[in-house]
Amino acid sequence: MISIAQAINAVKQHAKPLFKKTVKTAEKAGGYLLFEDVHSPINMPPFRQSAMDGYALNLHDDFTYKLIGEVQAGDDRQPVLKPGEAIRIFTGAAVPATANAVIMQEQVTAEKKQIRINKEVNENQNIRPLGEQVKQHELALKAGTKLTPAAIGYLSSLGITTVTVYKKPSIAIVSTGNELIEPGNDLSYGQIYESNSKMLLSALYSLKFYDVTIHNVTDNYGKTLAKLKSVISENNLVIITGGISVGDYDYVGKALNELHVEEIFYKVKQKPGKPLFFGKKQDTQIFALPGNPAAALTCFYVYVYIALQGLMNREDLELPRVKGQSISNFIKRGDRPQFLKAIYTNGKVEILEGQSSAMQQTFALSNALVFMDENDTEVTINDALETILLPV
């Protein structure tokens, strides 16, 4: 049995990024990290652009200008302005080469074919210069940049339709147990509804990992072996729930051993989630999580999350940790470090009732985990607590 710190370091050491792939910028690039630098194919803006609705001017020494036309956004006309002439112009429109300033409409008195400006105008005022954001062939976004909605919008504005990114992993979730039945069916005595796979699928989707398949297998050694052999060969990451303890019908560990999966660690000194397995076979990483739902989800956020970030070559591998001021009293039982379901709000943290590893109801209310070290035995109000912020 190893410590939490040793387990986290082991996952980090083996969480290597996957190969690159090309994706369509607008459709499927969200959440990926750029594999390589992206350079702009154009100047942005690609022309001198009006920063507001108003009038483009060819400046002269008078406050009165002759109005000779209009340019809207998207017009390809290039009116020629002589000194003392102006055109009506709108935000985003191309400023004619012979105009050297734009004045906002609120600072102008318009009269049919003439305008009078009510404020002095400086040269190049309210004109976005050619290539103000980025010039042609310059670096637009560097490798490793996360493609947020803003980044995708920016690349699309440069006319970039595809990007090369770090490949997201293909993931299999394998749920084991004779007692499990799909929601929507009638429960027989001794059965429970299968929820772990739905829970983990939702957690993966919330982190923008969508290449996920779900597999259910009964407590049968042959079926367990066949299923694990299949999913390990077809995926970059396999997450198994249940069947990893040492009961008579826990076949996952035996199957992984027969499949020659390299064991990196098995069992972590923690609560919940002591019977946690992490291993690999070639380039596939395998986590076998406890069957109890709260334990499985805790292990997902503390360990599997790190592997996911590492596979994507992200720098911040762990969920953020902050200090929260306790508004609860709590007594820890046992000598294992413990992750406690909690609610964190504005710097204060409440440890919830119902810390059993089977308690999903408590986890459903939580947005954080409080970590208590093995030497900590009690929490009192106003204590500063190490708090892991969960994705929302």
C-alpha positions as CSV (number, residue, x, y, z in Angstrom):
1,M,0.0,0.0,0.0
2,I,1.4,3.4,-1.0
3,S,0.7,7.0,0.1
4,I,-1.5,9.4,-1.7
5,A,1.5,11.5,-2.7
6,Q,3.3,8.5,-4.1
7,A,0.2,7.5,-6.1
8,I,-0.3,11.0,-7.5
9,N,3.4,11.2,-8.5
10,A,3.1,7.8,-10.2
11,V,0.1,8.9,-12.3
12,K,1.9,12.1,-13.3
13,Q,5.0,10.2,-14.4
14,H,3.0,8.0,-16.7
15,A,0.6,10.6,-18.0
16,K,2.4,11.3,-21.3
17,P,0.7,13.2,-24.2
18,L,-0.8,11.4,-27.1
19,F,-0.1,12.0,-30.8
20,K,-1.4,14.9,-32.8
21,K,-4.5,15.0,-34.9
22,T,-6.2,17.6,-37.2
23,V,-9.6,18.8,-36.3
24,K,-12.0,21.4,-37.8
25,T,-11.6,24.6,-36.0
26,A,-15.2,25.6,-35.5
27,E,-16.8,22.2,-35.0
28,K,-14.7,20.0,-32.8
29,A,-11.6,22.0,-31.5
30,G,-13.1,23.1,-28.2
31,G,-11.0,22.1,-25.2
32,Y,-8.1,20.8,-27.2
33,L,-4.5,22.1,-26.9
34,L,-2.6,23.2,-29.9
35,F,0.1,20.8,-30.9
36,E,2.1,23.4,-32.8
37,D,2.3,27.1,-33.3
38,V,-0.3,28.7,-35.5
39,H,0.7,31.6,-37.8
40,S,-1.8,34.0,-39.3
41,P,-2.4,33.6,-43.0
42,I,-3.7,37.2,-43.2
43,N,-3.5,40.6,-41.6
44,M,-6.1,41.1,-39.0
45,P,-7.9,43.4,-39.6
46,P,-7.1,42.9,-43.3
47,F,-7.8,46.6,-44.0
48,R,-7.9,49.8,-42.2
49,Q,-11.2,49.5,-40.2
50,S,-13.6,51.9,-38.6
51,A,-13.8,51.4,-34.9
52,M,-17.3,52.9,-34.6
53,D,-20.3,54.4,-36.4
54,G,-19.5,57.9,-37.6
55,Y,-17.8,59.8,-40.4
56,A,-14.5,59.2,-42.2
57,L,-12.7,62.4,-42.9
58,N,-9.9,63.7,-45.1
59,L,-8.8,66.3,-42.5
60,H,-8.4,70.0,-43.3
61,D,-8.3,73.2,-41.2
62,D,-12.0,73.8,-41.0
63,F,-14.8,72.2,-38.9
64,T,-17.1,71.8,-41.9
65,Y,-16.9,68.9,-44.3
66,K,-18.7,68.0,-47.6
67,L,-20.5,64.7,-47.3
68,I,-20.0,62.7,-50.5
69,G,-21.2,59.2,-49.7
70,E,-21.5,56.2,-47.5
71,V,-19.5,53.0,-46.7
72,Q,-21.1,50.0,-44.9
73,A,-19.4,47.0,-43.4
74,G,-18.6,44.6,-46.2
75,D,-18.6,47.3,-49.0
76,D,-15.7,46.9,-51.4
77,R,-15.9,50.4,-52.7
78,Q,-13.0,52.8,-52.1
79,P,-14.3,56.4,-52.4
80,V,-11.7,59.0,-53.0
81,L,-11.9,61.9,-50.5
82,K,-10.3,65.2,-51.1
83,P,-9.3,67.4,-48.2
84,G,-12.4,68.7,-46.5
85,E,-14.6,65.8,-47.7
86,A,-16.3,63.0,-45.6
87,I,-18.3,59.9,-45.9
88,R,-20.8,58.2,-43.6
89,I,-19.1,55.0,-42.2
90,F,-20.1,52.2,-39.9
91,T,-18.3,50.0,-37.4
92,G,-16.2,47.4,-39.1
93,A,-16.3,49.0,-42.5
94,A,-13.1,49.6,-44.6
95,V,-11.8,53.1,-44.2
96,P,-10.9,54.6,-47.6
97,A,-7.2,55.1,-48.2
98,T,-7.8,58.8,-48.6
99,A,-9.4,59.2,-45.2
100,N,-7.2,59.8,-42.2
101,A,-9.6,59.9,-39.3
102,V,-13.0,58.8,-38.2
103,I,-15.2,60.9,-35.9
104,M,-18.0,59.3,-33.9
105,Q,-21.5,60.3,-35.0
106,E,-22.3,61.8,-31.6
107,Q,-19.7,64.5,-32.2
108,V,-21.1,65.6,-35.5
109,T,-24.0,67.9,-36.7
110,A,-25.2,66.6,-40.0
111,E,-27.1,68.7,-42.6
112,K,-28.0,67.0,-45.9
113,K,-24.7,67.2,-47.9
114,Q,-22.6,68.7,-45.2
115,I,-21.4,67.9,-41.7
116,R,-19.9,70.0,-39.0
117,I,-17.6,68.4,-36.4
118,N,-18.1,69.6,-32.8
119,K,-14.7,68.4,-31.5
120,E,-11.1,68.5,-32.7
121,V,-10.1,65.2,-34.4
122,N,-6.6,63.7,-34.4
123,E,-5.0,61.9,-37.3
124,N,-5.8,58.1,-37.4
125,Q,-8.4,58.6,-34.6
126,N,-10.9,55.7,-34.4
127,I,-9.2,53.8,-37.2
128,R,-8.0,50.2,-36.5
129,P,-4.8,49.9,-38.5
130,L,-4.1,47.1,-40.9
131,G,-2.8,44.1,-38.9
132,E,-3.5,45.7,-35.5
133,Q,-4.3,42.3,-33.9
134,V,-1.8,40.3,-35.9
135,K,0.1,40.7,-39.1
136,Q,0.3,38.2,-41.9
137,H,2.8,35.3,-41.0
138,E,3.1,36.4,-37.4
139,L,2.4,34.0,-34.5
140,A,-1.3,33.9,-33.8
141,L,-1.4,31.3,-31.0
142,K,1.5,29.3,-29.6
143,A,1.7,25.6,-29.2
144,G,0.0,24.4,-26.0
145,T,-2.7,27.1,-26.0
146,K,-6.1,25.7,-24.9
147,L,-8.8,26.3,-27.5
148,T,-11.4,28.2,-25.6
149,P,-14.5,29.6,-27.4
150,A,-12.6,32.9,-27.7
151,A,-9.6,31.2,-29.3
152,I,-11.8,29.4,-31.8
153,G,-13.4,32.6,-32.7
154,Y,-10.1,34.3,-33.1
155,L,-8.7,31.5,-35.4
156,S,-11.9,31.5,-37.4
157,S,-11.6,35.3,-37.9
158,L,-8.2,34.6,-39.5
159,G,-9.8,32.1,-42.0
160,I,-8.2,29.1,-40.3
161,T,-10.5,26.1,-40.8
162,T,-8.4,23.2,-39.3
163,V,-5.8,23.0,-36.5
164,T,-3.4,20.4,-35.3
165,V,-4.0,19.5,-31.7
166,Y,-3.0,16.9,-29.1
167,K,-5.3,14.0,-29.5
168,K,-7.9,13.4,-26.9
169,P,-7.9,9.9,-25.5
170,S,-10.4,7.3,-26.4
171,I,-11.9,6.0,-23.1
172,A,-13.7,2.9,-22.1
173,I,-15.7,2.7,-18.9
174,V,-16.2,-0.9,-17.6
175,S,-18.8,-1.4,-14.9
176,T,-18.7,-4.8,-13.1
177,G,-21.2,-6.7,-10.9
178,N,-24.0,-9.2,-11.0
179,E,-26.2,-6.9,-8.9
180,L,-26.3,-4.1,-11.4
181,I,-29.3,-3.4,-13.6
182,E,-29.9,-0.6,-16.1
183,P,-32.2,2.2,-14.9
184,G,-35.6,1.9,-16.5
185,N,-36.0,-1.8,-15.6
186,D,-37.8,-3.2,-12.6
187,L,-35.6,-4.1,-9.6
188,S,-35.6,-7.6,-8.3
189,Y,-34.6,-8.4,-4.8
190,G,-30.9,-8.0,-4.3
191,Q,-30.4,-5.8,-7.4
192,I,-29.4,-2.1,-7.6
193,Y,-29.4,0.3,-10.5
194,E,-26.1,0.8,-12.2
195,S,-25.0,4.4,-11.8
196,N,-21.2,4.4,-11.8
197,S,-20.8,4.4,-15.6
198,K,-23.4,7.3,-15.9
199,M,-21.6,9.2,-13.2
200,L,-18.2,8.8,-14.8
201,L,-19.5,9.5,-18.3
202,S,-21.0,12.8,-17.1
203,A,-17.7,13.7,-15.4
204,L,-15.8,13.0,-18.6
205,Y,-18.3,15.0,-20.7
206,S,-18.1,18.0,-18.4
207,L,-14.3,18.0,-19.0
208,K,-15.0,17.8,-22.8
209,F,-13.9,14.2,-23.3
210,Y,-16.4,12.7,-25.7
211,D,-14.8,9.6,-27.2
212,V,-16.2,7.4,-24.5
213,T,-17.8,3.9,-24.6
214,I,-19.6,2.1,-21.7
215,H,-19.4,-1.6,-21.1
216,N,-21.1,-3.7,-18.4
217,V,-19.9,-7.1,-17.4
218,T,-21.2,-9.6,-14.8
219,D,-19.0,-11.2,-12.2
220,N,-17.8,-14.0,-14.5
221,Y,-14.0,-14.5,-15.0
222,G,-14.2,-15.5,-18.6
223,K,-16.4,-12.6,-19.6
224,T,-14.4,-10.1,-17.5
225,L,-11.1,-11.3,-19.2
226,A,-12.6,-11.1,-22.7
227,K,-14.1,-7.6,-22.1
228,L,-10.9,-6.2,-20.6
229,K,-8.8,-7.6,-23.3
230,S,-11.0,-6.0,-25.9
231,V,-11.2,-2.5,-24.4
232,I,-7.5,-2.3,-23.5
233,S,-6.6,-3.1,-27.1
234,E,-9.0,-0.4,-28.4
235,N,-8.6,2.5,-26.1
236,N,-6.0,4.9,-24.7
237,L,-7.6,4.9,-21.2
238,V,-9.7,2.3,-19.4
239,I,-11.7,3.0,-16.3
240,I,-13.0,0.0,-14.4
241,T,-15.4,0.2,-11.5
242,G,-15.9,-2.7,-9.0
243,G,-14.3,-6.1,-8.9
244,I,-10.9,-4.9,-7.8
245,S,-11.0,-6.1,-4.2
246,V,-10.2,-9.6,-2.9
247,G,-13.6,-11.1,-2.7
248,D,-14.4,-14.5,-4.2
249,Y,-16.2,-12.8,-7.2
250,D,-13.7,-9.9,-7.7
251,Y,-12.1,-10.9,-11.0
252,V,-10.7,-7.7,-12.3
253,G,-7.3,-8.0,-10.7
254,K,-6.9,-11.6,-11.9
255,A,-7.9,-10.7,-15.4
256,L,-5.5,-7.8,-15.5
257,N,-2.7,-10.1,-14.3
258,E,-3.4,-12.6,-17.0
259,L,-3.5,-9.9,-19.7
260,H,0.1,-8.9,-18.5
261,V,-1.0,-5.4,-17.5
262,E,1.9,-3.7,-15.7
263,E,0.9,-2.9,-12.1
264,I,2.1,0.6,-11.2
265,F,0.4,0.6,-7.9
266,Y,-2.4,-1.2,-6.1
267,K,-4.0,0.0,-2.9
268,V,-3.6,3.5,-1.6
269,K,-3.6,4.6,2.1
270,Q,-6.7,6.7,1.9
271,K,-10.4,6.8,2.6
272,P,-12.5,6.4,0.6
273,G,-10.9,4.4,-2.2
274,K,-8.2,2.2,-0.7
275,P,-8.6,-0.6,-3.3
276,L,-7.4,1.5,-6.2
277,F,-5.4,0.0,-9.1
278,F,-3.3,1.9,-11.7
279,G,-1.5,0.1,-14.4
280,K,-0.6,0.2,-18.1
281,K,-0.3,-2.1,-21.1
282,Q,1.8,-0.6,-23.9
283,D,0.3,2.9,-24.3
284,T,-3.0,2.2,-22.6
285,Q,-3.5,3.4,-19.0
286,I,-5.8,1.4,-16.8
287,F,-7.5,2.5,-13.6
288,A,-9.6,0.1,-11.6
289,L,-11.7,2.1,-9.1
290,P,-13.7,0.9,-6.1
291,G,-17.3,-0.1,-6.8
292,N,-18.8,2.2,-4.2
293,P,-19.9,5.3,-6.1
294,A,-18.5,8.1,-3.8
295,A,-15.1,6.3,-3.6
296,A,-15.1,5.8,-7.4
297,L,-15.8,9.5,-8.1
298,T,-13.3,10.7,-5.5
299,C,-10.6,8.5,-7.1
300,F,-11.6,9.9,-10.5
301,Y,-11.1,13.5,-9.4
302,V,-7.9,12.9,-7.5
303,Y,-6.1,10.5,-9.9
304,V,-7.9,9.9,-13.2
305,Y,-8.2,13.6,-13.7
306,I,-4.4,13.9,-13.6
307,A,-4.0,11.2,-16.3
308,L,-6.5,13.0,-18.5
309,Q,-4.7,16.3,-18.3
310,G,-1.3,14.6,-18.9
311,L,-2.6,12.8,-22.0
312,M,-3.6,16.2,-23.3
313,N,-0.2,17.8,-22.5
314,R,-1.8,20.3,-20.1
315,E,0.4,22.0,-17.5
316,D,-2.1,22.1,-14.6
317,L,-2.5,18.4,-13.9
318,E,-4.4,18.6,-10.6
319,L,-7.6,20.2,-9.6
320,P,-7.0,23.5,-7.8
321,R,-6.5,23.5,-4.0
322,V,-7.3,26.4,-1.7
323,K,-7.6,27.0,2.0
324,G,-11.1,27.1,3.2
325,Q,-12.3,28.3,6.6
326,S,-14.3,25.6,8.3
327,I,-17.8,26.2,9.4
328,S,-18.2,22.6,10.6
329,N,-16.9,20.3,13.3
330,F,-15.8,16.9,12.3
331,I,-14.0,13.9,13.9
332,K,-12.0,11.6,11.7
333,R,-12.1,7.9,12.5
334,G,-9.1,5.7,11.6
335,D,-5.5,6.5,10.7
336,R,-5.9,6.9,7.0
337,P,-5.9,10.3,5.2
338,Q,-9.4,11.1,4.2
339,F,-11.2,13.0,1.4
340,L,-14.4,14.6,2.7
341,K,-17.4,15.7,0.6
342,A,-17.9,19.4,1.2
343,I,-19.5,22.7,0.0
344,Y,-17.1,25.6,-0.6
345,T,-18.5,29.1,-0.8
346,N,-16.7,32.5,-0.7
347,G,-13.7,31.1,1.3
348,K,-15.7,29.1,3.7
349,V,-16.1,25.3,3.6
350,E,-18.8,23.0,5.2
351,I,-18.1,19.4,5.7
352,L,-21.3,17.5,5.0
353,E,-23.0,14.7,6.9
354,G,-22.9,11.3,5.2
355,Q,-19.3,10.6,4.4
356,S,-19.8,6.9,3.6
357,S,-18.1,5.7,0.3
358,A,-21.6,4.6,-0.8
359,M,-23.2,8.0,-0.2
360,Q,-24.1,9.5,-3.6
361,Q,-26.6,11.9,-2.1
362,T,-24.0,13.8,-0.2
363,F,-21.7,14.0,-3.2
364,A,-24.6,15.3,-5.3
365,L,-24.6,18.4,-3.0
366,S,-20.8,18.8,-3.0
367,N,-18.6,21.2,-5.0
368,A,-15.4,20.4,-3.1
369,L,-13.4,17.8,-1.2
370,V,-11.7,18.6,2.1
371,F,-8.4,16.7,2.6
372,M,-7.5,15.5,6.1
373,D,-4.0,14.1,6.5
374,E,-3.4,10.9,8.5
375,N,-2.1,13.0,11.5
376,D,-5.3,15.1,11.6
377,T,-8.0,13.7,13.8
378,E,-10.5,16.6,14.3
379,V,-11.8,19.7,12.5
380,T,-13.2,22.5,14.5
381,I,-15.0,25.7,13.4
382,N,-12.6,28.3,11.9
383,D,-9.9,25.8,11.1
384,A,-8.1,26.4,7.8
385,L,-8.7,23.3,5.6
386,E,-7.1,22.1,2.5
387,T,-9.9,22.1,-0.1
388,I,-10.0,20.6,-3.6
389,L,-12.3,22.5,-5.9
390,L,-14.3,20.2,-8.1
391,P,-15.3,21.0,-11.7
392,V,-18.8,22.5,-12.0
